[in-house]
Structures are given as structure tokens and as C-alpha cells.
Amino acid sequence: MKKLLPFYFFSCLCLLLIACQSVEVSAASGSSKKQSSYELMTAENKAMQDDPTLNPAMFWVGDGEALWNAKPSTNKSSCAGCHQDAKKTMRGVAAHFPKVVNRKLQTLEGQINQCREGRQDLPKLAYESKDLLALTAFIAIQSKGMPIAVKETSANREALKTGRQWFYERMGQLNLSCAQCHEERAGLKLGGSLIPQGHPNAYPIYRLEWQTLGSVQRRLRNCMSGVRAEQFEYGSPEMAQLELFLMWRARGMPLEAPGVRP
């Protein structure tokens, strides 16, 4: 009997490892079905996102509407002066960004700043500034419920390829890639919380952890910091490329912006 004990414990260990691997394989194979991280939230947090009177992000939407209609001090036209009623002209716009505009890959925030500089003679708004988040949230909410429509084209093909490489490339002192968490281990737990698939369909979001609204680029920088990697700069080509791939990866999912997350 004593001779059998080491073999018994070795067999149990092997079975445990096989079981753990099966859980990971199951989670990874299940990730082929696109799932919003909304589905992983508590009923209370879902209600906060769903009810405009409870969603804190609506304060930014209101500020964005005011900025949309405000005539700039440069005597140039307001956003509304060119684009008229955002409910009509901005419907579906957020579902197509990032996109190539004048041979440059632009995020929605980048396009807002391009309009400010080129059309209104106004300075760019800083990333994560209240005004840029407000305008982004106001434009994004016009497409709420619409499917993400980012497609691969001849114009964005190289940027999309590079964004895909960023998603699968291991980085930082922890030597982890985006895919290792959000594809291979999606649905498993990390620190007691379920790992989401990492889709950007609700940005900008009000994150309870942040106690404010934030962009997808802020979240990406948080992840890079978490794996102890050098962070991409806000508004950089690398950020736009990675955001493009993430939106392409989430194509067909309905936009929830502005969302709420823990």
C-alpha cells in the first residue's frame, strides 16, 4: 500500500492538471461567440447603464451636446452649424471608427480634433479631457444599439494587420499579450473577477473604479501598465492601430456607448 501512495498522488495531480486545462480550453473555445462585458456585470450595474437617469455618463453627454451647439470664439461655425442635428447626421458614425480619413487612420477622438483644427481654428482637445470625452460620448450615443461596422479595406489593411500584431504580441515584464487574457482565458477568473473578451463596444465608459468617464485608450494603457509594459501614447498611431483591430474584432456587436463598468 505504501508503495502505491506516490503513484496515487501523482495520478491525482495529473487528473487535476487535465481538469484545469479542460476548463481553459472550454473557456477559449467558448470565446468564439462574441460577448459584451455587460453580460458579466451585476444586475445593479446593468440597471445603471440601461437607465439614462442612473447612468453617470449622461452628464458628459449633456455637456457634449452643449459643446456641439456652441459657436466658437473664432467666429467659425459650431459643430451643429456644419453637421446640423446630430441625431440624424451622426447616426452610425461611431460604428465606423477608427477609419482612414485623408490617408490617415483616425479614431473618433482624432477626427473631432481634426475638425476643431481644420474647420474651427481651435486647438486640439487633450485626450481624457472633459470636453473631448463629452463630445465623443455625445457623438457615440447617436449610434447606440447599432452594430459595429468596421471592415477590412484596402485603405486600412496595413493598419489592421499591425493592430492585430499588437493584440497578439507578448509585452512587458510579465510577458503577456492581450490575447492571452481576452481570448485564451476569457470567462475564467482573475482576482475573483471574470475575465471579459475585451470588446470596446461600450466606450467611452463610466468606470466605477475610476469614478469618471474614460476612453478605450485609457483602458488599454491600464492593461499595459498591468503587465509592466511601456504604454503607447494617447493619440499615437499604435493606439489607433490597436483600437482599429479591436473594433474590427467586435464587428457586428451593438454599440452600448456610453457604458458603465465596475
Beta strands, then each sheet from edge to edge (+ up, - down):
strand 1: 99-101
strand 2: 104-106
strand 3: 189-190
strand 4: 193-194
strand 5: 205-207
strand 6: 212-214
strand 7: 259-261
sheet 1: 1+ 2-
sheet 2: 3+ 4-
sheet 3: 6+ 5- 7-
end
